[in-house]
Structures are given as structure tokens and as C-alpha cells.
Amino acid sequence: MKDFSYITSSHPAFIESLYQEYVQNPTNVDPELKKFFEGFDFAISNVNGNGKPGVNGNVAVDSTQLTKEFSVYQLIQAYRKKAHLVAKTNPIRPRKDRRANLELSYFGLGDADLKTTFEAGKFIGLGKATLQAIVDKLTKIYATTVGVEYSALNDMERIEWLAQAVEDRLQQPVSLDQKKHILGKLNEGVIFEKFLHTKYIGQKRFSLEGGESLIPALDAIINKAAANDVKEVVIGMAHRGRLNVLANTLGKTYEQIFTEFEGVIPADKTMGSGDVKYHLGFSSNHTTPAGGSINVQLCPNPSHLEVVNPIVLGFARSKANVLYNADYDKILPILIHGDAALAGQGIVYETAQMSELPGYHVGGTIHIVINNQIGFTTDFDDARSSDYCTAVAAITQSPVLHINGDDAEAVVKAVEIATDYRQRFNSDIYIDILCYRRHGHNEGDEPKFTQPNLYALIEKHPNPREVYIQYLLQNGEPDAQELAKEMEKKFWADLQERLDEVRQKPIPYTFQKPEEWWRELRRSTETDFDKSPETAISAEEVTRLFNGLMKKPDNFSPLKKVEKLLQDKVKVFEAEQKIDWATGELLAYSSILVSNKDVRLSGEDVKRGTFSHRHAVMFDENTNEQYNRLNHFQEQQGKLRVFNSLLSEYGVLGFEYGFGMANPNSLVVWEAQYGDFANGAQMIIDQYIASAEQKWGTMSGVVLLLPHGYEGGGPDHSSARLERFLQMSAEMNMIVTNITTAANFFHALRRQLAWPFRKPLINMSPKANLRHAGSYSHISEFTQGGFKEVIDDATVANKGKVKKVLLCSGKIYFELAERKQKENREDVAVVRLEQIYPLPVKQLEALYQQYGKAVWYWVQEEPLNMGAASFLQMNLKTVNYGIISRNASASTATGFAKVHAVEQADIIDTAFNI
């Protein structure tokens, strides 16, 4: 909607000339003006404007009147565009002046025009009406308790749909049954908080008090979604109001929640070490008032607030693929934000940017903001630079409905509009519920220390239920007034009933197909890691899959360099029966696909591979058409979904974790461009990958490929910070590997789905060694056995002659092995530790006994304070060994190539000369 204020202040003849241009050629006129002229189809007389019939037989209007009409039209458009800036959406205090410029004078109008009738009334459904009537209706629609913000939208279909929905549906009366239902949901929200406040004084619960309108809002979304044939709703939210949502939206029983307040440990210990009550997830089957059924899931979320956003979206996309044949209309993600977190957390931006991308689209998300106007103790003036906390919505051209949380009916109407919008346009929409936080950040916090004036207002302010009862008493029919009294009486009865309640029966729950798959798995035990399962495939299958990977369509012309790469792989396979690293990886994926399981691979350059090694997808050099090399082995097979991601680690890894959380039978792989880029996703790694099984009983088989190895690339491209992952390793929570052969990598990937449980796999991936001949594996290594946690030195003929064992992991093995071969050292053995956690202690102890005469050293490229050295000193107590490494360092590596070369040579020299 453009600003045409220059027209309203121009001479009347100017707009007449614009009209004449429209008559002659409508396409030459600005679309906004064209819409205005089409709406009126004014007939301007060319005979001195004397009111004679015009071009379409209508009575002509003089140019002065036409200019006035256009001014009124612009006033209507301005209200649609900017009245949210003056709407009475704040239940506690007056709005700040946001300079909306909606005064009549701004449009060349004045009080003298208020009684004048204007045809422009038809643009808001009034027909010919006085300016006063037009202003009154605009105010009622756009400047009372709902502010509509959609100026960021470019799509006229969406703009017009929203305008019509808001102007029609916000004004529709609410039936008595609806009022009763809304009041009932407000009752539930208020009763729950008052009960906890009475029963558990001083305990943290991050109450919803002040924002209880969220409960009827979620109820309305779920019911409307079910009516639109949505089968499942997935919710992500932080802790504010979470317990209330668990009880009154998902149906978690009061007994379960009270037990958590009492701190009782579950007898079955399925929740591991557990988490605080306001972080837990839950699932339920919700029955709507109309008799429909819809599955509702709340994802677990730590105190890192918005971290759950991409996880919910990945979870929703995976569920849509498995259950609904990628029909995203069947599954609705809802993200519930706090205002300060929405404005301040970068993950919100990352999630918004991925929302329309092919690999991450979920058919749109409904965002609900519990806008307390405060973050901990920070007032909104100090929490953001934008007018609204929802400014991020403009990135994706998403509309925002700002609503006064005290107007429960407006909240319900707005979220129903939002649900219909999401289903129609499959894009995001934001609901900003302006409310307040009755207590401090938690119930033990004193908010008056920092906001004494604000909390003096809040203290006197009635809760949303009380506000709604007063509204019904003042505006309702006699039946509604009686209803209010009945509900008020019922409130106290329900409160007492809850206080006396001992037990509730949990709502019956029917498990979905992927949930049944999870239930078929079990928790791991320590003995599970003594030896890996068999993951070999037959030689015939290796050959079949290898040949399938190397073929291409007849009419497809890959880049000559890529074609040569493939030909070279074929030559090595045919001549030596050897398979390189990249092909070994693709063989693992291929073998999973032909067993009718899916693989999802994402990262910033994964189609070809950061180091131009993978080429899972080839591009035609003439047409740029893409050819996925893995999706054609047989008619019935799983799909390889491979996506070059946006330049995001935090958001993308969260999405991939969520994707894998929904389906244990899909291999989900995220590859960092360089291993240290995982730093940007540390919250996902800390709060989910490393700890979710212990906190929430949530297993994951997600794979992280983190390029790692000291090659002179400088401090930012050498280390994947192996030590950080090892520091987080405990209670068999994840697998940490540094693999050196194609076959072992093949088995590691296949092992992810072969285990009767799921564990995240963190692999320190090679860079230059992707093409190292020593990393190639003979076909027999793919057709026998499984993953090797430790690889002994195959060149040792007599272990009794070995005086020194160099235990190492990853890239440095090749340098040590080359020096040993060069010097023909029979007294040295180079042993590879392929899996560092869980540490294969028994295998290492067995080798220690076999090399009984040898002195052992742990050799690593990383500085002494990094890599695996400290971890081994803590966990490998039964083997005596020294450590050879770089000196301890604050930075991971030097940025000078010559210094790197000297340091690297010193490690190798020390290992052989010590």
C-alpha cells in the first residue's frame, strides 16, 4: 500500500488527468490508483466538469469531489496500513506515540467533511456513507483491541484476503456457546495458576498469570485446525506458561504435574537424570467440541528459550514425510515466544530465513507471542530497537495481528483467522498477544525492585477472566449475564475440587507409526559397546550399488572434471577392488536406501561436498539440471534428501535434530563446512544432542560430520574441538569417532540404524585425506564384520619386537605410518583409536598386553590442552603412556604455514626419536 498523500494535496485537475489516463489505458496507472478508479468507475465530464453523463453512463463527479473521494480512500488504506500503531492493544498502560499520522488533516480532510457522504465507504463494506461513519468503522476494526500489520506483504491476494477477513470476522458476534467455551478455557487457565500459587508457595513455575488468554487461543487454533483437516499440531515454547499449556491444552493430569512439583523421581527412571518440570515435553490426542480428533505434541525445551524453534520445524517436516506423504497441510507447527526472546535471539532470524527454503519448508508456522512487555527485568525500551518485538516477521512478508490480551474474544477470532491464513497460503503468521506478567521472572522474584510503577498498575489490574466476566455483564444478553454468575460460582467449586483431588486418569493415547518405531527400540547398556554389530553387505550388493552410483542418464552431461573423478573411481575399483572415502560414504547411504529407509543430508555445501569429494548430486554442464546419484537403484527404495543449507549452523542443526527426533528409521546427517563451525550450533549440541536422552528420555541418531585435521589452514579451519565433545561425553550419551578408512566410515554410518537403540554420532571427518590412498578400503572390508573401534598395526609381523606403540587417531596416523614405512621401523607399531567415546578400554587393554615389551605414547596433532589427551588421562587408567602433542595453546592452531610445518614435523620426529 503506497503513500499517495502528494495527490491529496495537489490541484483537483491533477487527479482528473490521472483518471483520463486510466480511461485510455488502465495498465499505465499505478495498481493502487487503478483499484480506486475501478472501484468507482467515475465518469469525468470533459465539458467543464458540469455533471453530464460520463463514459460508462454514470453521473459524473466534479474533480474536486473526486479528489476528496480519493482522500477518503487513502484514509481507509492508511488505517489498514498504520492503525496498529494507535490500536488500544496494551492492557496495562498507554501506547507510545509511533507517529501513525492518521489525523484527517493529513489527508486534506477536516471536521467539516465528517457529515459529507462518500462513495469510498464501499471499500469497507458500508456503501455510500458519511465520513464520520467511515472513521467510526475504521476505528472499530483497526484501532481498538486488535492492530493489524501487513504492510510488509507484497502479494495482493494475501493482503485482500486478510483485509476482508479482519473487516468481516472481527466484527461478527460471538454466540452464547462460544462465550461459554471461552470463559471455560479462561477459567481453566486461572484456576490452574491460582491452585499452584496456593499449594506450592515460592516454587518456580513461570506462571501464565496475566497472559491466560493463551489457553483459549491455543484451544481455538487446535479446533480450527482440526476442522481444516489438520491431523497433528506440534508446539514449541519456553517455560512461561508451559505448565498451564501442559495441563489445559495437552491434558497432562494434575497428578503428574503435582508429582513433579513434589520432586518425586519416576520409578522406571526412563527420564534419565531428569529435568525441571517446566522443560518437559508431552503428547496427547485432543478431541474437539465438534467431535474431531487431532494429535498434539509439545516438544521438550531447555531454558535457552528460542532454541526449540528449528527443532519443532524439523520434527514437523519429518512427520509430514512419514505420515502424510509430505502434505504439510496435515501438520501445523505452533511456536510460542516471549517478546524479549523473539526480539533478542538470533535463532529466530535463522529459523525465519529457512522457513521458505525447499529443504526446510513446513507449510507455514503460527507464531504466538506472550508479550509481557518485559524480559526478566529489562523493559521493552531496552530490549529492542524496532517498534515491535515481531519485526522479524517482515523478513518473510508475514502478517502480524497485535491483540490486547484482555480481549479474549478478539484473541480467539484473531487466531482463527491466523489458522485459516496458514492453511490457505502455507506461510508464517504472527499473533502478538499484549499482556503482562503478574509476578516477577519467577514466583520468588520481586518485580517492584526494577519496575515499581508498572507493577503498581499490574497489582490493581483484574485478570483476563475477571475482565471477560465484566464484559459479559456489561454487553451480554440476559443469558450471558446468568452465565457469568454461574461460571463465577463454578470457579470456586472447581478450585476446591482441584485442592481435594487425589487422582486423575490420564487421557488415553494412541501411538503413531514413528512413535511405535521408537517404542521398539531400547536403552543402551555398557556391554552394547564392547563390540559393534555386524553391518557388512554382500560382495554382489557392493558391486551393484557401486555400479549404480557410477552410472548416469544417457542424455546427461556432467562437468568433465566430475566425469573424470567418477571414471578414476571405477578404474581403482576394477583394477584393485578398492573403494575411496567418498564412495564408501555413498555406499553406506545406498545400502540404507535399498532397505527402504530414508537418508537426509544437509549442510552448506553437501551436494558436491565442501572439499569437492562427494558429488551426491551432479549438475548438467549445459542445462544445470540436477541428477541425484542415489535415488535410482531400484523401483522400491528409500529417498536420499540432500540439501545445500543456508549459511546457518545453529538453525540448521536444530532442524536436523528435530527431523531425526520424529523418525528413528531415517539416517539424518549434518555436515559442517569446517568442524569448528559447530561452535555456532553449540546450544543444540549442549542442550539436545549431548543431554536430551538423560534429561527427557529422548534418543537421537543424528550424525555430525565435522572436518578436522591440522593441514596449515589456520586456527579457524583445523580443529573441530574434539575436546569439547569428549568433555560432554558420559553415561553412553553419544559416539565420538575419528575414522581413517572408507570401510570403517561405511560401517559407522550403517551402525547408526543397526543398533537396537539410537545415539548421536560425532565424527571428526578428514579433509585432504579424503583422497589419500591409505584411506581407501578393499571390497572385502565392506563384506565382512562391522565397525572397528581400534585398528591394530597390520604391518607388524612380530609384536615381541615392538618397543614403542604410537596410539593415535585420525589424520596424524598417515604421517606416522609413512615415517615408519620410510624408516622401515619394525620396533614401532602405529595403532589407531577410531572410536574415542565410548572408549574401547577392553580392546586397548588386550593390545597393551600383546605389546608387553613396548612403551606407549598417545600422539595427537592438537595442543596438549585440546584433542583427546585430557580425556584419555581421565578415562584410560590401565594403560601406561606418555603424551606427544603441540604445546598447550589458547588458539587451536597457528595461522602461519611455515610454523605449522615445523610444529607438525616436530611431533612426528619426537614420536620416532623419543
Secondary structure as UniProt FT lines:
FT   HELIX           5..8
FT   HELIX           12..24
FT   HELIX           26..28
FT   HELIX           31..40
FT   TURN            46..49
FT   TURN            55..56
FT   HELIX           63..82
FT   HELIX           83..85
FT   HELIX           104..107
FT   HELIX           111..113
FT   TURN            114..115
FT   STRAND          117..118
FT   HELIX           119..124
FT   STRAND          129..130
FT   HELIX           131..142
FT   STRAND          146..149
FT   TURN            151..152
FT   HELIX           156..169
FT   TURN            170..171
FT   HELIX           176..199
FT   TURN            201..202
FT   TURN            209..210
FT   TURN            212..213
FT   HELIX           214..227
FT   TURN            228..229
FT   STRAND          232..237
FT   TURN            240..241
FT   HELIX           242..248
FT   HELIX           254..262
FT   TURN            267..268
FT   TURN            270..273
FT   HELIX           277..279
FT   STRAND          282..287
FT   TURN            289..290
FT   STRAND          293..298
FT   HELIX           305..307
FT   HELIX           308..323
FT   TURN            325..326
FT   HELIX           328..330
FT   STRAND          331..338
FT   HELIX           339..344
FT   HELIX           346..354
FT   TURN            355..356
FT   TURN            358..360
FT   STRAND          366..371
FT   STRAND          374..375
FT   TURN            376..377
FT   STRAND          378..379
FT   HELIX           380..382
FT   TURN            389..390
FT   HELIX           391..396
FT   STRAND          400..404
FT   TURN            405..406
FT   HELIX           408..425
FT   STRAND          429..434
FT   TURN            443..444
FT   HELIX           447..449
FT   HELIX           452..460
FT   HELIX           464..475
FT   HELIX           478..500
FT   HELIX           513..520
FT   HELIX           526..529
FT   HELIX           539..550
FT   TURN            554..555
FT   HELIX           560..576
FT   STRAND          578..579
FT   HELIX           581..593
FT   TURN            594..596
FT   STRAND          598..603
FT   TURN            604..608
FT   TURN            610..611
FT   STRAND          617..620
FT   TURN            621..623
FT   STRAND          626..628
FT   TURN            629..630
FT   STRAND          640..644
FT   HELIX           650..662
FT   TURN            664..665
FT   STRAND          666..671
FT   HELIX           675..681
FT   HELIX           682..684
FT   HELIX           685..689
FT   TURN            690..691
FT   HELIX           692..696
FT   STRAND          703..707
FT   TURN            715..716
FT   HELIX           722..727
FT   TURN            731..732
FT   STRAND          735..737
FT   HELIX           742..754
FT   STRAND          761..765
FT   HELIX           768..771
FT   HELIX           773..775
FT   STRAND          777..778
FT   HELIX           779..781
FT   STRAND          790..791
FT   TURN            794..795
FT   HELIX           799..801
FT   STRAND          804..808
FT   TURN            810..811
FT   HELIX           812..823
FT   TURN            826..827
FT   STRAND          828..833
FT   STRAND          835..837
FT   HELIX           841..850
FT   TURN            851..853
FT   STRAND          855..863
FT   TURN            864..865
FT   TURN            867..868
FT   HELIX           869..875
FT   STRAND          881..886
FT   HELIX           897..913
//
